[in-house]
Amino acid sequence: MRTSRQRLGSRRQLAVLGAAAGLVLTGCGSAPPAAPAAPPTGTVAVEPATAEAVQWTDSVCGALVPVVESLGNPPEFDVTTPAANRDAFAAYLAQAQAAADRALEAVTQAGAAPVNGGAEIAEEVRSDITELRDDLADARSHIEQADANDPVAIGRAVVAAGNVVGAAANSAQALSAIDGDPRLDAAYAEAESCERLRNIDFPTV
């Protein structure tokens, strides 16, 4: 399982890149971690890792791998080229947003999880990915609206985007709708894509 230090790698990288613009910002700490999903009401029986459950869970994790890998590769920040910085970060966020769109489509096509209450689980996963995609779109919009001739404004937008990216990456890797749910916990542990997803390391600066 990834450590909290590893999961914060992407946030730290983008914060450092924003600081390169010469910003000293207060109140721009890392976004708080997403609240864990509420446990299902009543008693939920532990279900074995059937081949169908492993395949479904593997497809969900596999859809999210490109999202997290994309988020872990932000562009360099050069204080001498504010317009280029804005364009590069807008393109970076657009790429991650497109990956989230593809992940949402893949999870939708996968349908309900092959376990009791599987439709609700699939809907929760889709909801989480939709929120992630919308957050990335909002961060991208703020980057694109920053004055291309104002490195401070662009730096602020980058730092804000860094908080969004860190929270988005954590959300994509945590998969709270699946990990820890007794109906899919065994399948999550066996699925190769899930192991790959939770072990993606972000580069640090």
Sequence and secondary structure as in RCSB ss.txt:
>XXXX:A:sequence
MRTSRQRLGSRRQLAVLGAAAGLVLTGCGSAPPAAPAAPPTGTVAVEPATAEAVQWTDSVCGALVPVVESLGNPP
EFDVTTPAANRDAFAAYLAQAQAAADRALEAVTQAGAAPVNGGAEIAEEVRSDITELRDDLADARSHIEQADAND
PVAIGRAVVAAGNVVGAAANSAQALSAIDGDPRLDAAYAEAESCERLRNIDFPTV
>XXXX:A:secstr
   HHHHTHHHHHHHHHHHTTT   SS             SS        HHHHHHHHHHHHHHHHHHHHHT   
   TT HHHHHHHHHHHHHHHHHHHHHHHHHHHHH S SSTTHHHHHHHHHHHHHHHHHHHHHHHHHHHHS TT 
HHHHHHHHHHHHHHHHHHHHHHHH TTTTT TTTHHHHHH HHHHHHHT      
